Amino acid sequence: MRLNKLSLFIAAASVAGMGLTSTAQAETVIRIAYGNQPGEPVDVAVNQWAEWVSEASNGELDLRPFPASQLGSETEVMEQARFGSAIIAITAYSNFLDSVPDLAVLDAPYLGEDFESKLKVFDSEWFADQLEQVHSSGYHIVIPNTVYGVRHLLSRNPVSHPDDLNGVRIRVQNSQMYVEAIRAMGATPTPMSLGDVYPALAQGMVDGVENPAAVLHGGKFHEVVKHLNLTAHMHTVAPFVTGLAFWEQLSEEHQQILTETGQQMAEYLGELVAEESEEARERLRSEGVEVHEVDTQPFRERAAEQIPTAFPQWSDGLYETVYEIING
């Protein structure tokens, strides 16, 4: 497990919960918020995490999963956490763009070619410095390194080069990073909620959608567009975040339990994601989708050129610095 510098920082630092009572031994209920549907890898892993936490704390910590955005959008849940609610939420590093801008680089396209390389960044001095800024902004990252999935492009026509995406409208989530990522790949980014994608594809409002294969299959988008292009433009790693005020209310023992079992959960989730990704790709193929291998080098070069200029709020040389940490 990755418990060196990163874990020492987290353990020394002062994640989310509700229903605190007056005695230290009383049960602390912590709501776990995520947008994934029941049965998806994140949901399965969070439910397992809840069991591990209950066992390790002798029932003093009670994690209660809230899938399918039941507690609100990522932005709304993050605000609830910052203001002291007993919540731990999975989010995207790009959602820190306003509070800790440099962290958003971790969602930039083509930073790493695999998760093993990408995860190296969480053991770096650079990331330790970012964690200090996260605390200054009122948050605490409980689990920094949960593997979320490799994002590919499902489109109406095959894609093998950025030129193939000229004028092609690709649905993205409403995030500046995802908008700029798709623009850097050569397409026209079209932000909309995931729930609106199927009719938008069917009506020709968009020509494609990007996401991990499991999400693409789950949304049944392949019923409309039939080409899965293995662009692997993002190896997405997501943090579980809470408010610093709540985290500091917890005992050191409870902080340690959440941190250590959280790392177990991150490893378990990584295994689930790898299995689900391969299975989803095969399901897509068996249901009539053509799967295309893609030479990612032209996309990689465009991203390295265009992404840094799209974020003037970043520190000088940030993209290159983090790229070197990951690939050095």
Secondary structure, 3 states (H helix, E strand, C coil): CCCCHHHHHHHHCCCCCECCCCCCCCCEEEEEECCCCCCCHHHHHHHHHHHHHHHHCCCCEEEEEECCCCCCCHHHHHHHHHCCCCEEEECCHHHHCCCCHHHHHHHCCCCCCCHHHHHHHHHCHHHHHHHHHHHHCCEEEEEEEEEEEEEEEEECCCCCCHHHHCCCEEEECCCHHHHHHHHHCCCEEEECCHHHHHHHHHCCCCCEEEEEHHHHHHCCHHHCCCEEEEEEEEEEEEEEEEEHHHHHHCCHHHHHHHHHHHHHHHHHHHHHHHHHHHHHHHHHHHCCCEEEECCCHHHHHHHHHHHHHHCCCCCCCHHHHHHHHHHC
